[in-house]
Amino acid sequence: MESIVTAVVTGVLTLIGVLVSNPKSQAVIQVKLDELSRRVEKHNQVIESQYEVERRVSILENDYRQMRKAE
């Protein structure tokens, strides 16, 4: 009987601990997820800018080659 009471008390205390810590864990996870989303968005903007720079460089190189051929 004593072992059953001990198991029940341990189970209840564990459940209480989980219920109390779960919202805190969710808040921490949400903050980290928001930060990660912000970083991904910033990275994507850099990649888009890089593609635009590479496109413009390609156009300028093509223009330069055509100009050199015309000389």
C-alpha positions in Angstrom: 0.0 0.0 0.0 2.8 2.4 0.9 4.4 1.9 -2.6 1.1 2.7 -4.3 0.7 6.0 -2.3 4.3 6.9 -3.1 3.8 6.2 -6.8 0.5 8.3 -6.9 2.1 11.2 -5.0 5.2 11.1 -7.3 2.9 11.0 -10.4 0.8 13.9 -9.2 3.9 16.0 -8.4 5.3 15.2 -11.8 2.1 16.2 -13.5 2.0 19.5 -11.6 5.6 20.2 -12.6 4.9 19.5 -16.2 1.7 21.7 -16.2 3.6 24.6 -14.6 6.6 24.4 -16.8 4.9 23.8 -20.1 3.6 27.4 -20.7 7.1 28.7 -19.9 8.6 26.3 -22.3 6.1 27.3 -25.0 7.0 30.9 -24.4 10.7 30.2 -24.8 10.1 28.2 -28.0 7.9 30.9 -29.4 10.6 33.6 -28.8 13.2 31.4 -30.4 10.9 30.6 -33.4 10.2 34.3 -33.9 13.9 35.1 -33.8 14.7 32.3 -36.3 11.9 33.6 -38.6 13.4 37.1 -38.5 16.8 35.8 -39.4 15.5 33.7 -42.2 13.6 36.7 -43.7 16.8 38.8 -43.4 18.8 36.0 -45.1 16.2 35.8 -47.9 16.4 39.5 -48.5 20.2 39.3 -48.8 19.9 36.4 -51.3 17.4 38.3 -53.4 19.7 41.3 -53.4 22.6 39.2 -54.5 20.6 37.7 -57.4 19.8 41.3 -58.5 23.5 42.3 -58.3 24.5 39.3 -60.3 21.9 40.0 -62.9 23.1 43.6 -63.3 26.7 42.5 -63.5 25.9 40.1 -66.2 24.1 42.8 -68.2 27.1 45.2 -67.8 29.5 42.5 -68.8 27.5 41.8 -71.9 27.3 45.5 -72.7 31.0 45.8 -72.2 31.8 42.8 -74.6 29.5 44.3 -77.2 31.2 47.7 -76.9 34.6 46.1 -77.2 33.6 44.2 -80.4 32.2 47.5 -81.9 35.6 49.2 -81.6 
